[in-house]
Amino acid sequence: MAQDCAVCKIIRTYLLFAVPLLALVGASTLGGGLGSATPWFARVELIDLLSWGCLAALISIVAYRAYEEYYLPRKRERALAEAKAKFDEAATQYDGDGHSSGAQKSCPDHE
């Protein structure tokens, strides 16, 4: 299962939510209506609760994927550009101090 493609994982996730919802819809058509003496939480249909939960999950997943696909790469690119600018500045200062940026020159005493 760890080697499955992204589409297979998405389909499996939707089936995880769709099959119980369809079972609840089928089960609700078999029973009769509830009486008026029941408390409010007993009158709330589980299918409505689950469907709103699935809608909230869908919105949060899409928002997270948009954050992960669009915002994070731009943020990382900006951080990389800042790090490169700092590195270039440090390299320029190092070269400006009279140090060579190429290979080290051998000392004439050791030749």
C-alpha positions as CSV (number, residue, x, y, z in Angstrom):
1,M,0.0,0.0,0.0
2,A,2.9,2.3,0.5
3,Q,3.9,2.1,-3.1
4,D,0.4,3.0,-4.4
5,C,0.0,6.0,-6.8
6,A,-1.6,9.2,-5.6
7,V,-4.8,8.5,-7.6
8,C,-5.3,5.2,-6.0
9,K,-4.9,6.8,-2.5
10,I,-7.5,9.4,-3.4
11,I,-10.0,6.9,-4.7
12,R,-9.5,4.7,-1.6
13,T,-10.1,7.8,0.7
14,Y,-13.3,8.7,-1.1
15,L,-14.5,5.1,-0.9
16,L,-13.7,5.2,2.8
17,F,-16.2,8.0,3.1
18,A,-18.7,7.1,0.4
19,V,-19.5,3.5,1.4
20,P,-20.5,4.3,4.9
21,L,-22.6,7.3,3.7
22,L,-24.4,5.1,1.2
23,A,-25.0,2.5,3.9
24,L,-26.5,5.2,6.2
25,V,-28.7,6.5,3.4
26,G,-30.0,2.9,2.7
27,A,-30.5,2.2,6.4
28,S,-32.4,5.5,6.9
29,T,-34.9,4.5,4.2
30,L,-35.7,1.2,5.9
31,G,-36.8,2.6,9.3
32,G,-39.8,4.7,10.2
33,G,-39.7,8.4,11.3
34,L,-38.8,9.5,14.8
35,G,-41.4,10.8,17.2
36,S,-41.5,14.4,18.3
37,A,-40.7,13.5,22.0
38,T,-37.0,12.8,21.2
39,P,-34.3,15.2,22.1
40,W,-32.7,17.5,19.4
41,F,-29.5,15.4,19.1
42,A,-31.6,12.3,18.3
43,R,-33.4,14.2,15.5
44,V,-30.1,15.1,13.8
45,E,-29.5,12.7,11.0
46,L,-26.2,11.1,10.9
47,I,-26.0,11.5,7.2
48,D,-26.2,15.3,7.4
49,L,-23.6,15.3,10.1
50,L,-21.2,13.1,8.0
51,S,-21.9,15.1,4.8
52,W,-21.0,18.4,6.4
53,G,-17.9,16.7,7.9
54,C,-16.9,15.5,4.5
55,L,-17.4,18.9,3.0
56,A,-15.3,20.5,5.8
57,A,-12.6,17.8,5.2
58,L,-12.6,18.5,1.4
59,I,-12.2,22.2,2.0
60,S,-9.4,21.7,4.5
61,I,-7.6,19.2,2.2
62,V,-7.8,21.6,-0.8
63,A,-6.6,24.5,1.3
64,Y,-3.7,22.5,2.6
65,R,-2.7,21.2,-0.9
66,A,-2.9,24.8,-2.2
67,Y,-0.7,25.9,0.6
68,E,1.7,23.1,0.0
69,E,1.8,23.4,-3.8
70,Y,1.8,27.2,-4.2
71,Y,2.8,29.0,-1.0
72,L,5.6,26.8,0.3
73,P,7.7,26.7,-2.9
74,R,7.6,30.5,-3.2
75,K,8.6,30.8,0.4
76,R,11.4,28.3,0.0
77,E,12.5,30.1,-3.2
78,R,12.7,33.4,-1.4
79,A,14.6,31.9,1.5
80,L,17.0,30.3,-1.0
81,A,17.5,33.7,-2.8
82,E,18.2,35.4,0.5
83,A,20.7,32.7,1.5
84,K,22.4,33.0,-1.9
85,A,22.6,36.8,-1.5
86,K,24.2,36.4,1.9
87,F,26.6,33.9,0.6
88,D,27.5,36.1,-2.4
89,E,28.0,39.1,0.0
90,A,30.2,37.0,2.3
91,A,32.2,35.8,-0.7
92,T,32.6,39.3,-2.0
93,Q,33.8,40.5,1.4
94,Y,36.2,37.5,1.7
95,D,37.6,38.3,-1.8
96,G,37.9,42.0,-0.9
97,D,40.0,41.3,2.1
98,G,42.9,40.2,-0.1
99,H,42.3,36.5,0.0
100,S,42.4,34.6,-3.2
101,S,39.3,32.9,-4.3
102,G,41.1,30.3,-6.4
103,A,43.4,27.5,-5.3
104,Q,45.8,28.1,-2.4
105,K,49.2,29.3,-3.5
106,S,52.1,27.4,-2.1
107,C,54.5,29.1,0.2
108,P,58.0,29.7,-1.4
109,D,59.7,28.5,1.8
110,H,58.4,25.0,1.3
111,E,59.3,24.5,-2.3
